[in-house]
Amino acid sequence: MVGMGDMMDDASAVRRLPTPAQRAFLRRGLDQPGGKLPLFDEAGQQIDPRTVRACLEQGWAEPWFNNPLKPGWLVCKLTPLGRTLAGKRPVPLVRPLRNRPQATVTRIK
């Protein structure tokens, strides 16, 4: 018999989808050699370390190598899962229309 604790463990193991900021970060690695992820955004600002850590924790990115010039900066690359999620378009949060009239087809004789 499966207990409530077992159900909670299974639910916590399910990976969530990236946030828009995380997806933008991951997408930047799609066109880079080896899937290298950027240290800076398009405006020249450092990528938020929380974004990088969250992607690492979810398994979407992995450390690549240590940066000897800036040891505090984590150089990462995409994982296969990260590459898959970065390439997918987000699912729009649109509810289906209910009570929508069905289209009718008229045959021409």
C-alpha positions in Angstrom: 0.0 0.0 0.0 1.3 3.5 -0.9 1.3 5.9 2.0 0.9 9.7 1.8 4.6 10.1 2.4 5.4 8.0 -0.7 3.0 10.1 -2.8 4.7 13.3 -1.7 8.1 11.8 -2.6 6.9 11.0 -6.1 5.4 14.4 -6.6 8.6 16.2 -5.5 10.6 14.1 -7.9 8.7 15.6 -10.9 10.6 18.3 -12.6 8.9 21.6 -13.3 9.3 23.7 -16.5 11.7 26.6 -16.6 10.5 30.1 -15.8 10.8 32.7 -18.6 14.1 33.9 -17.1 15.5 30.4 -16.9 14.3 29.5 -20.4 15.9 32.6 -21.8 19.2 31.7 -20.1 19.1 28.1 -21.4 18.2 29.3 -25.0 21.4 31.3 -25.1 23.3 28.1 -25.0 21.6 26.5 -28.0 23.8 28.3 -30.6 27.1 28.1 -28.6 29.8 25.5 -29.0 29.3 22.7 -26.6 26.1 24.4 -25.3 28.1 26.9 -23.3 25.8 29.1 -21.2 26.4 32.8 -20.9 27.8 34.6 -17.9 26.2 37.9 -19.0 22.8 38.9 -20.5 22.3 40.8 -23.7 22.7 44.1 -21.8 26.0 43.1 -20.3 24.7 42.4 -16.8 25.8 39.3 -15.0 23.2 36.5 -15.1 21.5 36.2 -11.7 23.2 33.5 -9.8 19.8 32.2 -8.6 18.9 31.5 -12.2 22.1 29.6 -12.8 21.7 27.6 -9.5 18.1 26.8 -10.2 19.0 25.4 -13.7 21.8 23.4 -12.1 19.5 22.0 -9.4 16.9 21.0 -12.0 19.5 19.2 -14.1 19.1 21.6 -17.1 22.7 22.8 -16.9 25.9 21.4 -15.5 29.2 22.9 -14.5 31.7 22.9 -17.4 35.0 24.1 -16.0 36.4 26.4 -13.3 37.2 29.9 -14.4 40.8 30.6 -13.1 40.4 34.4 -13.6 37.1 34.6 -11.7 36.8 31.6 -9.4 33.3 32.7 -8.1 31.8 32.6 -11.6 30.4 29.3 -12.6 30.8 28.4 -16.3 28.1 26.0 -17.3 26.8 24.1 -20.3 23.4 22.7 -21.3 22.5 19.1 -20.4 20.5 17.1 -22.9 17.4 17.8 -20.8 18.2 21.5 -20.8 18.7 21.5 -24.5 15.3 19.9 -25.0 13.5 22.3 -22.7 15.3 25.4 -24.1 14.2 24.4 -27.6 10.5 23.9 -26.7 8.1 26.8 -26.9 6.3 27.5 -23.7 2.7 26.2 -23.5 0.3 29.2 -23.5 -1.9 29.5 -20.5 -5.1 29.7 -22.4 -8.2 28.0 -21.2 -10.2 26.1 -23.8 -13.4 27.7 -24.9 -16.5 26.0 -23.6 -19.8 25.8 -25.2 -18.2 26.7 -28.5 -20.5 26.0 -31.4 -19.3 23.2 -33.6 -18.6 23.9 -37.2 -21.0 22.3 -39.6 -20.0 20.8 -42.9 -22.4 21.1 -45.9 -21.9 18.8 -48.8 -22.2 20.2 -52.2 -24.1 18.0 -54.7 
